[in-house]
Amino acid sequence: MKEKIQKYDFKEGLPLEFEIIDFDFLFSEFSEELKKPHRAEFYQIFWFQEGCPTHIVDFKPIKVNQNSLLFINKNSVQLFDNKTKFKGKAILFTDNFFCKTKLDTQILKSTILFNDLNSVAQIYILGSVIETIFNRLEEESKILKDEYQADIIRNDLRNLLLHSERERKKQGFVEFEKDTNLEFALIFKDLLENNFIQNKNVGFYANKMNISTKRLNQMTSKIFGKSPKNIIDDRVLLECKRLLAHTNDSVKEVSYSLGFEEPTNFIKYFKKHTGETPNSFSEKYI
């Protein structure tokens, strides 16, 4: 029987909303939870030090390379490999911890590490300054908390992200030109994430951004290679698949939870875009 996707908040009771955890400890404490689809309301950076598992993020299998970092955006549905042996560590942190200035918020909203529009970011780090910073963060997090610790960790975490972004570009990432199109793309992405259930109409997002639907289409075509309608449909369908694959909700319940007025409309919508019915898709995950 399928189980509801577990959603995890940051652990309560820690002095900072920042933590570095060894995979061995993580799996000894939460083995069953991590083997099931789950999502976390915080950012995660995984350092896979040994082994090459396949990590699944939103139905996409990612073959992990040894000695690489994997950057998982908050609220992504993920599933750890329970067949391959691997070792490593995880950095966990929240917006609340990192975003103390407008610049901090801008870094998280625009970095190619957590906002890659096409894939999950992975970089090889053996022998790099990134490995040094990671170890420094771990050492700092272990000492007794004082008035300086939070700022020191934030500064090192910021440096880790900046060095990682630099390294990803060296390792073949094709960067988008930083112009108004990219700026609009990030705004559109945020608006869509917060409104796709209630609003599936292109005009709504154009109005929110104070631009025409034609301008929005020009922007998404250049940055995403897709129309705004296609991008909205992709986001809606991702959530449809998450609920159909990982919950016991009926098709009727899923349709209403995603803002469809009638289940028949939802069924037609899903079949039009996937070529199969919601029931046939759901049955593959029983």
N, C-alpha and C positions, 0 to 999 in steps of 0.2 A: 504494500500500500504506500502511495506517495505521501510525503509529509510536507507541511507548510514550510516555505523558505524561512529559515531562522534569521532574524535580524538582530545584530548585536551592537549595543552602544559601547562606548569606552568604559573600561572597568572603573567602578567607583572606588573611592578611598585612596587613590594614589596622590602623592603631593603635586604631580604634574600630569597633564594629559599627554604624556609622552612615555613610551616604554620600548625597551629592546628585550626581546624574548628569544631564547634558543628554541629551535624547532623540537628538540628532544623533550624539553619541558612542555612546550605547547601541545604536543601530541600525547604526552603522558597525562595531561590534565583535561584535554578536550578532544580526545581521539575520535569519538563517535560523531561529535558535532562537525569536525573538520572534514569528515568523509562524506558529509551530506551537503547539498547546495545551501549556501548561506551568504548573507551580505552584511557588511559592517558599515556603520555610519562614521568611519574615520579612514584616514589614508594609511596604506600599507606599502612598505618597501621590503621585499624578500631578497635575502642574500643566499643563494643556493651555492654552498661551498663544496659539497660532494654530491655526486649523483646527477642524473639527467632525467627528472620526472616530466610528465606531461601535466601541466596545470590548465584547468578549464575555466575560462572567464566568459560568461554570457554565451555559452554554447560553442565557443571557439577554443579548440585545443592548442595550447602553446607548448612546443617542445623546448624545455628549459636547458640552457647550456650550463655546464659546471663553471663555478666562479663568476656568476653573473647576477645582476640585480634585476628584479622584476618590479614594476611600479603599478600598483593596483589602486584605481580611483575609488573613492568612497561610494557605497551603494551598488557596486558591481556584484553580480551573483557569481560565486566562484566555487570550485570543487577541487580539493587536493587529490593527488595521485595516491591511491592506497595499495598499489602493486609494485611500485619502484622504491627502493631504499634511497634516501637522500638525507643530507644534513645541512644545517644552515641557521640563519637568524632572521628575525623580523623586526623592523622598526614600525611602530604604530604611533600615530599622532593625530590630533584633531585640528580643525579650523581654529577653535577657541585658543589652543596653545600657540599655533604658529602665527596667526593673523593679528598682530598688535599694531600694525600700521597699514595705510592704504597700499604701500609698496608690497608688503607681505601678501595681502589679499590678491593683488595683481599678479604676483609670481605664481600663486597656486592656480589662479583662473586661466593663466596663459601658458604655463610651462608645457612643453611637448612631452614631458614625462607622464603627467596625469591627464593630459588633454589631447593626446594624439588622436586625430580625427579618423584614423584608419586602423590602428592596431594598439595592442598593449606594449608599452615600452620595455625593452630588455637591452641591457648593456653588459659587456664583458669588462671586469674590473681588476683582474689579478695583477698585483704589483703596481697599481696606480695610486694616485693621491686619494682617490675615492675610498679605497680600502683603508688608508690611514685615517681619514676623517671618520669613517664608520667605527673603527676601533676606539678612536678618541671619544666619540659620542657614548660608546658603551662604558668606557672608564668613568666619564663624567657622571653618567646616570647612576653609577653604583655608589658614589660618595654621598655623605650626609648632606641633605638639602640645606643650602644657605641662601642669602639674598642675591648671590651672583649666578647660581646654577641655571635658572630658567633662561636668562639672557645668553649665557655661554652655550647652552644646548641649542637654543634657537639660532644663534649665529653659526654654529657648526652645521646644523641641519640645513640652513640656507646655503652654506658653502657646498654641502654635499649635493644639493639639488642643482646648483649652478655648475659644478664640475661634471655632474652626471649629464646635464643637458649638453655641455660642451663635448663630452665624450660620445654621446649619441650621434651628434652631428658628424663627428670624425668616423663613426662606424656605419655611415651610409644613409642616415636619415635625410630625406629630402624636405628641406624647410620651406614653408610658405613665406612669401614676401610679406613683410610686416607693413601693411598699408590699411586703408580704411575697409577693404574687403575682409581682411582677417579680423579686424576689430569688430565689424558687424557680425562675422561668423561666430565669434565668441559670445556676443550679446544674444544672438539668435539661439545658440546652444543652451545658454542659461534660461532664457525664456521658455524654450521648449521643454526643458527638464521640469520646470515648475508648473507648466500649464497644459501638457499634452493630453491629459485625461479629459479636461473640460473643454479644451479648444483644439480642434483639428483643422481649422480653416486658416489658409495662408494669410488672408486679410487681417486676421486678429494680430498676428505677429508683426506684419508690416506696420499696422497702426501703432502698436506698442513701441516700435523702433522709430516712428515718425519718418518712414520712408514709403515709397510706392511698392506695390507688389512686383512691378517690373524691376526695380532696383534690387529688391530682395532676391529675385530670381537670378539677376546678373551676378550677385555676390555668391550665392550658393553654387551656381554653375562653375564659377572660377575656383572656389576653395574646395568644395566637396565633389564637383563633377556631377551634381544632381540638382533637381529642382527642389524648391522648398516643400512642395507636396510630397515628393519622394522621401525627403528627410523626415518629415512628420510621420509618414506611414512607417518608415523604418523604426522609429522610436516606439510607436504604438504597437507594432508587431513584436518588437523585442519584449515588451511587457506582457503581451498576450502569451508568448511562448514561455516566459518565466512562470506565469500563473498556471498555464495548462500542463507544463512539464513537472512542476515542483509543488503543486498543491492538489488537494482533493476537491477543489471547488468545481461545481458544475459549470457547463458552458453558459448557462443562464446567469450564474453568479459572476463569472468572469466578465461577461458582456456588460453587466450593470456596473461592476467595479471600474471598468475602463471607459465609462461614459456613454455607452451605446444605449439608445432608448429602447430598442427591441432586440432580443437574441437573434432573430432572423437576419437583422441588419449586420450584426457581428459575424454571423456564420458566412454570409455572402462576402463581407469584407475580407475575412481571413482566407477564404478559399480563392478569392480573386488574386490575392497577393502571394499565396504560398502554393496554390494548386492542390491543397488538401483541406479537409474539414477540420475544425477544432478537435472533434472526437478522435479522428484518425491520428492527428498529431499527438494528442494526449496519451493515446494507447501505447505509443512507442516508449513511453517512460514509466509504464506500470511495472 
